[in-house]
Amino acid sequence: MGNYDDAISITLAVTIVVSVGFVQEYRSEKSLEALNRLVPHHAHLIRDIPSNSPPMANSGAAATVEIELQELQSKSPSISNAVKASTTVPANELVPGDLVLFTVGDRIPADIRITAATDLAIDESNLTGENEPVVKYSDAIRSSKSLPIQPPRSPFYDAPASGAVGADIRLNEQHNIAFMGTLVRSGYGQGIVIGTGAQTEFGSISMSLQEIESPRTPLQLSMDRLGQELSYISFGVIALIVVIGLIQGRKLLEMFTIGVSLAVAAIPEGLPIIVTVTLALGVLRMAKRGAIMRRLPSVETLGSVNVVCSDKTGTLTLNHMTVTKMWHFDCAEPFEVHSDITSLTPGPAARTVLRIGNIANNARLSRVHANSPASASSAAVLSSTDDGASGSVRSRWVGQPTDVAILDLLDIFGEDDVRDRISARVAETPFSSERKWMGVIIGSGTPSESSSLAAPGGTNMAYIKGALEQVLARCDTYLTKDGREVILDEPRRQAVRHAAEQMASEGLRVLGFASGVSRDGGKGRTLGSRSGTPASRTSQGDDDERYTGLVFAGLVGMNDPPRKDVHKSIRRLMAGGVRIIMITGDAETTAVAIAKKLGMPVNDTPGSRPVISGEEIERMSTTELSQAIASTSIFARTSPDHKMKLVRALQARGDVVAMTGDGVNDAPALKKADIGISMGKLGTDVAKEAADMILTDDDFSTILRAIEQGKGIFYNIQNFITFQLSTSVAALSLVLLSTTLGFKNPLNAMQILWINILMDGPPAQSLGVEPVDPSIMNRPPRPRSARVLTRPLIQRVLTSAMVIMLGTLAIYVYEMGDVDDVGHPGKRARVVTAHDTTMTFTCFVLFDMFNALTCRSEGKSVLRGEISLFSNKMFNYAVLGSLAGQACVIYLPFLQRVFQTEALNLAHLFKLVCISSSVFWVDEARKCYMALQRRRAVGVGYSSNV
């Protein structure tokens, strides 16, 4: 029949629909493949250890970050025996009850109950999303009731020296469990396998990813309804036309041909293709702005998002701890530390704080700077430099975030790292969640940089930093601003606490610093460790008593500062009706302080809940959480598991939710959310595969740009639907009215198919790439239940269709009456000629072109200059191409025979342009009326003025 364009369009549409199920399965498989890449391939299995081996936990050996498995053999008899007795086996051969050894660089091969550990720190960021390594130990964990929790899965929780861990212990607080797939960053340990395969945390996530279905987007739901409704209406009208024609005595074949042609033209079968093209082009634009969309329908869903649940660390903040305030005695209040403070020379007290932070520090130069260390002045410039576009902070140090922040502060003041120029460490007391402080003992010797750090000959020096109360309890004196030591009485202790409370109220993490002569009497044995690395001897038990009688130096306050301009993005989103919810693992006071800095609303009225903790989330039902979440936007001390419950609670309220995440444990919540957003830099492969959108710059402001594009794309979809439906309605009503009046069909089958090509072709597609209006963020999100066909859109379609139909019918009737009736002199005969159908056909096509111009925006006027004629080049090319095609149809002889047309002169064309432009003038009048209504402050809906 020659309807190749329709065959291709329908085939592509069916292909897209059929592919949806395949894509869903493929995405699930990719998530599982990414999860499997994190599963280790081997394990060090201990089959037998001689019974006379001393317990590993009593070994005096400690591991540095450079330690290897072979190095352990020479440092500890128990490890040496364990290594000799261990066997490297595939990780999938482990079974509960196996004893496994692990050290630096190993991925944990199963869920393991740790039975012995030395300086063990494990990176669980791919599981929990928290970047700071977690210190692990073998002690039992007890619940808040101080009772051992019953083992949830495995009988091996009851192994000797083990404690049971239950579901009410947060994942990042299970310090005696090593989870499969996590990475050992320092130290070494051994433990008993308690879970493998599906019985591990990774396994449970894998199972949940298979069970969770990504929700259908509002656009998919709307387009499904729209397609059904248009089909029913179109077939009903076509059946009516056929019935009327048959009643009038017309031939069945004629009415069948008309019916088929109208079905092809009236039903916009090209709509799915145009929607797909529009979404695909939107994806390309968003990728240029740092947001990679993994699912096309999710592009439009962004425009419906009314809640964004965002992680604090790395998304709202820089993910780089930074010292912002310092305090020492004789300061009225804590003072700001800025990157431009390099011109300030620190006094004796401030320099002492810097030196203690420098010496009691395990951060080191990054590999980039290790071979060519910068001077203090150039390092100060580097430390204070940030990338304005991405918001990332440059530092020459790597290590624990707290240690790096202190050395960055050293660089800001232009002070040198002295660890290589002082005596070696005698011992080190590592930080732990129970101890809450870290200390080092430096061998006898006098640092040349500061007399306040000097000690009498032959004695060792102690340096500590940590939680204020712990440090303060170990101090007898304090250092004044000019470097004198004075007795630390109770009023002075209260002054320190007051300064710390001031900083803590601003959401800062407060550390105290102190130093003094070690109480070991100088008898500590120096083992030749570099002072910038962990000592070869780690303090245990009574060794902590050496850190007493110290001199208190001062405080520093640090935090992870907000990203540049993120507060502006939050304000713009809230102005557009998008609610921001902050989710963090920080304490409540820190979370509230950061929220206030970001400009987020904090509900601190009496009786309200400004913040909800993770423990409270666990106790609440989904209904209770849905009620509480209505007035609370800050959630503190949360874990990734809480995100899923938050998503469910928000969706139960009818919200369209965007959720950010980067860890493996975030994957189920990302897949459950309407828009799952993964971080491109810090996100794990599992999180990226489960997400709908990936932020290449990990910047919250990119979410604003993506939502802006999503809103604009939906309104563009509405605009080309308006164009297509007005064309379809006009064609149906034209044929219906002509048939009812007894006229011959004004358009033949080929002409109807040509109109269908224009309706589904370049003009419609070009409307889908109309530039997004920046003011679109001032409009609220589209409700999930809202239809694509809104009442204003239907009114606009019917108005334009009526104008097109009446104008085309008027031309048709007029052209039919321009021939003399031979049988009735003086009367005009209603004879349909090729000229008549050409005029009617061309009039309809020109109406379409003017209608496309008005459909570029629902409320912006071309006449008032609100839309530039040249802002959408693709539209201009599409219109010119369509007009050129119409000229070929009516002027080229071989096409004249196909379409049954004939050439028109300039007078005919001028008349047709004048008549067909009426649809443009009518719609411009409607837009002027809308503008007048807006100026009178009449209510504006979400679909206005786009």
Long-range contacts (C-beta under 8 A, 24 or more apart in sequence): 3-264, 3-753, 5-753, 5-756, 5-757, 5-760, 6-264, 6-269, 6-753, 6-756, 9-269, 9-270, 9-273, 9-760, 10-269, 12-272, 12-273, 13-269, 13-270, 13-272, 13-273, 16-272, 16-273, 16-276, 17-272, 23-295, 24-213, 24-214, 27-214, 27-294, 27-295, 27-689, 27-690, 28-209, 28-210, 30-689, 31-209, 31-667, 31-671, 31-686, 31-689, 31-690, 32-206, 32-209, 32-210, 33-689, 34-684, 34-685, 34-686, 34-688, 34-689, 35-202, 35-205, 35-206, 35-209, 35-664, 35-667, 35-685, 35-686, 37-685, 38-107, 38-126, 38-181, 38-202, 38-664, 38-684, 38-685, 38-686, 39-91, 39-107, 39-180, 39-181, 39-202, 40-91, 40-106, 40-107, 40-108, 40-109, 40-180, 40-181, 41-90, 41-91, 42-88, 42-89, 42-90, 42-91, 42-109, 43-88, 43-89, 43-90, 43-91, 43-94, 43-98, 43-100, 43-102, 43-109, 43-110, 44-69, 44-83, 44-86, 44-87, 44-88, 44-100, 44-101, 44-102, 44-106, 45-86, 45-87, 45-88, 45-89, 45-94, 45-98, 45-99, 45-100, 45-101, 46-82, 46-85, 46-86, 46-87, 46-99, 46-100, 46-101, 46-190, 47-85, 47-86, 47-87, 48-85, 49-78, 49-81, 49-82, 49-85, 50-81, 50-85, 53-77, 53-78, 53-81, 53-82, 54-78, 55-116, 56-82, 56-116, 56-118, 56-190, 57-116, 57-117, 57-118, 57-138, 59-118, 60-537, 60-538, 61-118, 62-118, 62-119, 62-187, 62-428, 62-534, 62-535, 62-536, 62-537, 62-538, 63-103, 63-104, 63-118, 63-119, 63-186, 63-187, 63-188, 63-534, 64-186, 64-533, 64-534, 65-104, 65-185, 65-186, 65-533, 65-534, 66-104, 67-103, 67-104, 67-187, 67-188, 68-103, 68-104, 68-105, 69-103, 72-103, 72-188, 79-188, 82-190, 92-196, 92-197, 94-193, 94-196, 95-193, 95-196, 96-154, 96-155, 96-156, 96-192, 96-193, 96-194, 96-195, 96-196, 96-199, 97-156, 97-192, 97-193, 98-192, 98-193, 99-190, 99-191, 99-192, 99-193, 100-190, 100-191, 100-192, 100-193, 101-188, 101-189, 101-190, 102-178, 102-184, 102-188, 102-189, 102-190, 102-191, 103-184, 103-187, 103-188, 103-189, 104-184, 104-185, 104-186, 104-187, 104-188, 105-183, 105-184, 106-183, 106-184, 107-181, 107-182, 107-183, 107-184, 108-178, 108-179, 108-180, 108-181, 108-182, 108-183, 108-184, 109-180, 110-180, 110-193, 110-194, 110-195, 110-196, 110-200, 111-177, 111-178, 111-179, 111-180, 111-193, 111-194, 111-195, 111-196, 111-199, 111-200, 111-201, 112-177, 112-178, 112-180, 112-191, 112-192, 112-193, 112-194, 113-156, 113-157, 113-159, 113-162, 113-165, 113-176, 113-177, 113-191, 113-192, 113-194, 114-138, 114-176, 114-177, 114-178, 114-189, 114-190, 114-191, 115-159, 115-160, 115-161, 115-162, 115-190, 115-191, 115-192, 116-189, 116-190, 116-191, 117-187, 117-188, 117-189, 117-190, 118-187, 118-188, 118-189, 118-538, 119-186, 119-187, 119-188, 119-430, 119-534, 119-538, 120-184, 120-186, 120-187, 120-188, 120-189, 121-184, 121-185, 121-186, 121-187, 122-178, 122-179, 122-182, 122-183, 122-184, 122-185, 123-182, 123-183, 123-184, 123-185, 124-171, 124-172, 124-179, 124-182, 125-662, 125-663, 125-682, 125-684, 126-181, 126-182, 126-183, 126-663, 126-664, 126-684, 126-686, 127-171, 127-179, 127-181, 127-182, 127-201, 127-202, 127-640, 127-663, 127-664, 127-665, 128-171, 128-172, 128-639, 128-640, 128-663, 128-665, 129-311, 129-313, 129-640, 129-661, 129-662, 129-663, 129-665, 129-666, 130-172, 130-313, 130-585, 130-663, 131-313, 131-314, 131-319, 131-401, 131-682, 132-400, 132-401, 133-185, 133-186, 133-400, 134-172, 134-175, 135-175, 135-430, 135-431, 135-432, 135-433, 136-175, 136-176, 136-178, 136-189, 137-175, 137-176, 137-432, 138-162, 138-176, 138-189, 138-191, 139-163, 139-175, 139-176, 140-164, 140-176, 141-165, 141-169, 141-173, 141-174, 141-175, 141-176, 143-168, 143-169, 144-168, 153-194, 153-195, 153-199, 154-194, 154-195, 154-199, 156-192, 156-193, 156-194, 157-194, 159-192, 162-192, 168-618, 170-614, 170-637, 170-639, 171-201, 171-639, 171-640, 171-641, 171-665, 172-585, 172-639, 175-433, 181-664, 186-534, 201-665, 202-664, 205-664, 205-665, 205-667, 205-668, 205-686, 208-668, 209-667, 209-668, 209-671, 209-690, 212-668, 212-671, 212-672, 214-295, 214-671, 214-692, 215-651, 215-672, 215-674, 216-297, 217-297, 217-298, 217-300, 217-301, 217-304, 217-674, 218-300, 218-301, 218-304, 218-656, 218-782, 218-784, 218-786, 219-275, 219-297, 219-300, 219-301, 219-714, 219-717, 219-788, 220-297, 222-786, 222-787, 222-788, 223-271, 223-272, 223-275, 223-788, 225-787, 225-788, 226-271, 226-721, 226-787, 226-788, 226-789, 227-271, 229-789, 230-267, 230-268, 230-725, 230-728, 231-267, 234-262, 234-263, 234-266, 234-267, 234-728, 234-732, 235-263, 237-262, 237-266, 237-732, 237-736, 238-262, 238-263, 238-266, 238-732, 240-736, 241-732, 241-735, 241-736, 241-739, 244-736, 244-739, 244-740, 245-739, 248-739, 248-742, 254-745, 257-749, 258-735, 258-739, 258-745, 258-749, 260-749, 261-748, 261-749, 261-752, 261-753, 262-731, 262-732, 262-735, 262-752, 264-752, 264-753, 264-756, 265-728, 265-731, 265-752, 265-753, 265-755, 265-756, 265-759, 266-728, 266-731, 266-732, 267-728, 268-724, 268-725, 268-728, 268-759, 268-760, 269-760, 270-724, 270-759, 270-760, 270-761, 270-764, 271-721, 271-724, 271-760, 273-760, 274-720, 274-724, 274-760, 274-764, 274-765, 274-768, 275-717, 275-768, 277-765, 277-768, 278-713, 278-716, 278-717, 278-720, 278-765, 278-768, 278-769, 279-713, 281-768, 281-769, 282-709, 282-710, 282-713, 285-709, 286-705, 286-706, 286-709, 289-702, 289-705, 289-706, 289-709, 290-695, 290-696, 290-697, 290-699, 290-702, 290-705, 291-693, 291-694, 291-695, 291-696, 291-702, 291-703, 291-705, 291-706, 291-709, 292-680, 292-693, 292-694, 292-696, 293-692, 293-693, 293-706, 294-691, 294-692, 294-693, 294-694, 295-692, 298-675, 298-692, 298-693, 299-709, 299-710, 299-713, 300-710, 300-713, 300-714, 300-717, 301-656, 301-674, 301-675, 301-692, 301-710, 302-658, 302-675, 302-693, 302-706, 302-707, 302-709, 302-710, 302-711, 303-707, 303-710, 303-711, 303-712, 303-713, 303-714, 303-715, 303-781, 303-782, 304-656, 304-674, 304-710, 304-714, 304-781, 304-782, 304-783, 304-784, 304-786, 305-578, 305-656, 305-657, 305-658, 305-674, 305-675, 305-707, 305-710, 305-781, 306-577, 306-578, 306-579, 306-655, 306-656, 306-780, 306-781, 307-578, 307-579, 307-581, 307-650, 307-655, 307-656, 307-657, 307-658, 308-573, 308-578, 308-579, 308-580, 308-581, 308-657, 308-658, 308-660, 308-703, 308-707, 309-581, 309-583, 309-643, 309-646, 309-647, 309-650, 309-657, 309-658, 309-659, 309-660, 309-673, 310-580, 310-581, 310-582, 310-583, 310-660, 310-700, 310-703, 311-583, 311-584, 311-660, 311-661, 311-662, 312-560, 312-582, 312-583, 312-584, 312-586, 312-591, 312-594, 313-560, 313-584, 313-585, 314-662, 314-679, 314-682, 314-698, 315-563, 315-660, 315-679, 315-695, 315-698, 315-699, 315-700, 316-562, 316-563, 316-566, 316-582, 316-594, 316-598, 316-700, 317-559, 317-560, 317-561, 317-562, 317-563, 317-594, 318-386, 318-391, 318-392, 318-393, 318-560, 318-561, 318-562, 318-563, 319-560, 319-682, 319-698, 320-392, 320-393, 320-395, 320-401, 320-404, 320-405, 320-560, 320-561, 321-401, 321-402, 321-404, 321-405, 321-509, 321-558, 321-559, 321-560, 322-393, 322-405, 322-408, 322-558, 322-559, 322-560, 322-561, 323-405, 323-406, 323-408, 323-409, 323-556, 323-557, 323-558, 324-508, 324-557, 324-558, 324-559, 324-561, 325-503, 325-506, 325-508, 325-556, 325-557, 326-350, 326-353, 326-554, 326-555, 326-556, 326-557, 327-499, 327-500, 327-503, 327-554, 327-555, 327-556, 327-557, 328-353, 328-479, 328-481, 328-553, 328-554, 328-555, 329-478, 329-479, 329-480, 329-481, 329-486, 329-492, 329-495, 329-554, 330-480, 330-481, 331-481, 331-499, 333-499, 333-502, 334-499, 334-502, 334-503, 334-555, 334-557, 337-409, 337-412, 339-383, 339-384, 339-412, 340-384, 341-412, 341-413, 342-377, 342-380, 342-381, 342-384, 342-412, 342-413, 342-414, 344-413, 346-413, 346-415, 347-481, 347-482, 347-483, 348-450, 348-452, 348-479, 348-481, 348-482, 348-483, 349-479, 349-480, 349-481, 349-482, 349-483, 349-553, 349-554, 350-413, 350-554, 351-415, 351-449, 351-450, 351-452, 352-450, 352-452, 352-453, 352-479, 352-483, 352-513, 352-515, 352-553, 352-554, 353-513, 353-553, 353-554, 353-555, 353-556, 354-409, 354-410, 354-413, 354-415, 355-415, 355-418, 355-447, 355-449, 355-450, 355-453, 355-515, 356-453, 356-463, 356-464, 356-465, 356-513, 356-514, 356-515, 356-553, 357-406, 357-407, 357-409, 357-410, 357-465, 357-513, 357-556, 358-406, 358-407, 358-410, 358-415, 358-417, 358-418, 358-419, 359-418, 359-419, 359-422, 359-440, 359-442, 359-453, 359-463, 359-531, 360-438, 360-439, 360-440, 360-463, 360-464, 360-465, 360-513, 361-399, 361-403, 361-406, 361-407, 361-419, 361-532, 362-399, 362-400, 362-403, 362-532, 362-533, 362-534, 363-397, 363-398, 363-399, 363-400, 363-403, 363-404, 363-406, 363-407, 364-397, 364-398, 364-399, 364-532, 364-533, 365-396, 365-397, 365-398, 366-395, 366-396, 366-397, 366-398, 368-396, 369-396, 376-411, 376-414, 376-415, 376-416, 377-414, 379-411, 379-414, 380-411, 380-412, 380-413, 380-414, 382-411, 383-408, 383-411, 383-412, 384-411, 384-412, 386-564, 388-564, 389-697, 390-697, 390-698, 390-699, 391-563, 391-564, 391-566, 391-697, 391-699, 402-509, 402-511, 402-558, 405-558, 406-465, 406-556, 409-556, 416-449, 417-532, 418-447, 418-449, 419-530, 419-531, 419-532, 420-530, 420-531, 420-532, 421-447, 421-448, 422-447, 422-531, 423-526, 423-531, 424-526, 424-527, 424-528, 424-529, 424-530, 424-531, 425-526, 425-527, 425-529, 425-530, 425-531, 425-534, 425-535, 425-536, 426-460, 426-518, 426-520, 426-524, 426-525, 426-526, 426-527, 426-535, 426-537, 427-524, 427-535, 427-537, 427-538, 427-539, 427-543, 428-534, 428-535, 428-537, 428-538, 428-539, 429-464, 429-538, 429-539, 429-543, 429-544, 429-547, 430-534, 430-538, 431-466, 435-466, 435-470, 435-544, 436-466, 436-467, 436-470, 437-464, 437-465, 437-466, 437-467, 437-470, 437-471, 438-464, 438-465, 438-466, 439-463, 439-464, 439-465, 439-466, 439-539, 439-544, 439-547, 440-464, 440-531, 440-535, 441-518, 441-520, 441-524, 441-535, 441-539, 441-546, 442-531, 443-524, 443-526, 444-522, 451-483, 452-479, 452-483, 452-515, 452-551, 453-515, 455-517, 456-517, 458-522, 459-517, 459-518, 459-521, 459-522, 460-517, 460-518, 460-520, 460-522, 460-524, 460-546, 461-515, 461-516, 461-517, 461-518, 462-515, 462-516, 462-517, 462-518, 462-519, 462-546, 462-547, 462-550, 463-514, 463-515, 464-513, 464-514, 464-515, 464-547, 464-550, 465-511, 465-512, 465-513, 465-514, 466-511, 466-512, 467-510, 467-511, 467-512, 468-496, 468-497, 468-500, 468-510, 468-511, 468-512, 468-555, 470-512, 471-511, 471-512, 471-513, 471-514, 471-550, 471-552, 472-496, 472-497, 472-512, 472-552, 474-514, 474-547, 474-548, 474-549, 474-550, 475-514, 475-516, 475-549, 475-550, 475-551, 475-552, 476-549, 476-550, 476-551, 477-551, 477-552, 478-551, 478-552, 478-553, 479-551, 479-552, 479-553, 479-554, 485-551, 488-552, 496-552, 496-555, 499-555, 500-555, 503-555, 503-557, 504-557, 504-589, 505-589, 505-593, 506-557, 506-593, 507-559, 507-586, 507-589, 507-590, 507-591, 507-592, 507-593, 507-594, 507-597, 508-557, 508-558, 508-559, 508-590, 508-593, 509-557, 509-558, 509-559, 509-590, 510-555, 510-556, 510-557, 511-555, 511-556, 511-557, 511-558, 512-552, 512-554, 512-555, 513-552, 513-553, 513-554, 513-555, 513-556, 514-550, 514-551, 514-552, 514-553, 515-550, 515-551, 515-553, 516-549, 516-550, 516-551, 517-549, 518-546, 518-547, 519-545, 519-546, 519-547, 519-548, 519-549, 520-546, 559-590, 559-594, 562-594, 562-597, 562-598, 563-699, 563-700, 563-701, 565-701, 566-598, 566-699, 566-700, 566-701, 567-597, 567-598, 567-599, 568-701, 569-700, 569-701, 569-703, 569-704, 570-598, 570-599, 570-600, 570-700, 571-599, 572-704, 572-777, 573-703, 573-704, 573-707, 573-777, 574-601, 575-777, 575-778, 576-707, 576-711, 576-777, 576-778, 576-779, 576-780, 576-781, 577-779, 577-780, 577-781, 578-707, 578-781, 579-633, 579-655, 580-633, 581-629, 581-633, 581-634, 581-635, 581-646, 582-633, 582-634, 582-635, 583-635, 583-638, 583-642, 583-643, 583-646, 584-634, 584-635, 584-636, 584-637, 584-638, 585-636, 585-637, 585-638, 585-639, 586-636, 586-637, 587-636, 587-637, 588-613, 588-636, 588-637, 590-636, 591-634, 591-635, 591-636, 592-634, 592-636, 595-633, 595-634, 600-633, 600-634, 601-633, 602-633, 602-634, 603-631, 603-632, 603-633, 608-632, 610-634, 611-635, 611-636, 612-636, 613-637, 613-638, 614-638, 614-639, 614-642, 617-642, 617-645, 617-646, 618-642, 622-648, 622-649, 622-652, 623-652, 625-649, 626-650, 626-652, 626-653, 629-653, 639-665, 640-665, 640-666, 640-669, 641-665, 643-669, 644-668, 644-669, 644-672, 647-672, 647-673, 648-672, 654-783, 654-784, 654-785, 655-784, 656-781, 656-784, 658-703, 658-707, 660-695, 660-703, 661-687, 661-691, 662-687, 663-687, 666-690, 677-703, 704-777, 707-777, 708-772, 708-774, 708-776, 708-777, 709-772, 711-772, 711-776, 711-777, 711-779, 711-781, 711-782, 712-770, 712-771, 712-772, 712-773, 712-776, 712-946, 713-768, 713-772, 714-782, 715-776, 715-858, 715-943, 715-946, 716-767, 716-768, 716-769, 716-770, 717-768, 717-788, 718-788, 718-790, 718-793, 718-858, 718-943, 718-946, 719-767, 719-770, 719-855, 719-856, 719-857, 719-858, 719-946, 720-764, 720-765, 720-767, 720-768, 720-855, 721-788, 721-789, 721-793, 722-793, 722-796, 722-797, 722-800, 722-855, 722-858, 723-759, 723-763, 723-764, 723-767, 723-851, 723-852, 723-855, 724-759, 724-760, 724-764, 725-797, 725-801, 726-796, 726-797, 726-800, 726-801, 726-804, 726-851, 726-855, 727-755, 727-758, 727-759, 727-801, 727-804, 727-848, 727-851, 728-759, 729-797, 729-798, 729-801, 729-805, 730-800, 730-801, 730-802, 730-804, 730-805, 730-808, 730-844, 730-847, 731-755, 731-844, 733-801, 733-802, 733-805, 734-804, 734-805, 734-808, 734-809, 734-844, 737-805, 737-809, 738-809, 738-812, 743-812, 743-813, 743-816, 743-830, 744-832, 746-808, 746-809, 746-812, 746-832, 746-837, 746-840, 747-837, 747-840, 747-841, 747-844, 748-837, 748-899, 748-900, 750-898, 750-899, 750-900, 751-837, 751-841, 751-899, 751-900, 751-901, 754-841, 754-845, 754-889, 754-899, 755-841, 755-844, 755-845, 755-848, 758-845, 758-848, 758-882, 758-885, 759-848, 761-878, 761-882, 762-874, 762-877, 762-878, 762-881, 762-882, 763-848, 763-849, 763-852, 763-875, 763-878, 763-879, 763-882, 764-852, 765-874, 765-878, 766-852, 766-872, 766-874, 766-875, 766-877, 766-878, 766-879, 767-852, 767-855, 767-856, 767-875, 769-872, 769-874, 769-875, 770-856, 770-857, 770-872, 770-875, 771-871, 771-872, 773-857, 773-860, 773-946, 775-945, 776-946, 779-940, 779-942, 779-944, 779-946, 780-942, 781-942, 782-942, 782-943, 783-942, 786-942, 790-941, 790-943, 792-858, 792-941, 792-943, 792-944, 793-858, 793-943, 796-858, 796-923, 796-926, 799-922, 799-923, 799-926, 800-851, 800-854, 800-919, 800-922, 800-923, 803-847, 803-918, 803-919, 803-922, 804-844, 804-847, 804-848, 804-851, 804-919, 807-843, 807-847, 807-915, 807-916, 807-918, 807-919, 808-840, 808-843, 808-844, 808-847, 810-915, 811-839, 811-840, 811-843, 811-912, 811-915, 812-836, 812-839, 812-840, 815-839, 815-840, 834-900, 834-901, 834-902, 835-902, 835-904, 837-900, 837-901, 838-890, 838-901, 838-902, 838-904, 839-904, 839-908, 839-912, 841-890, 841-899, 841-901, 842-886, 842-890, 842-904, 842-909, 842-912, 843-912, 843-915, 843-916, 845-882, 845-886, 846-912, 846-913, 846-916, 846-917, 847-916, 847-919, 848-882, 849-879, 849-882, 849-883, 849-916, 850-916, 850-917, 850-919, 850-920, 851-919, 851-920, 851-923, 852-878, 852-879, 853-879, 853-920, 854-919, 854-920, 854-923, 854-924, 857-945, 857-946, 858-943, 858-944, 858-945, 858-946, 859-927, 859-930, 859-931, 859-944, 859-945, 859-946, 860-927, 860-945, 860-946, 861-924, 861-927, 861-928, 861-931, 862-924, 863-924, 864-928, 864-931
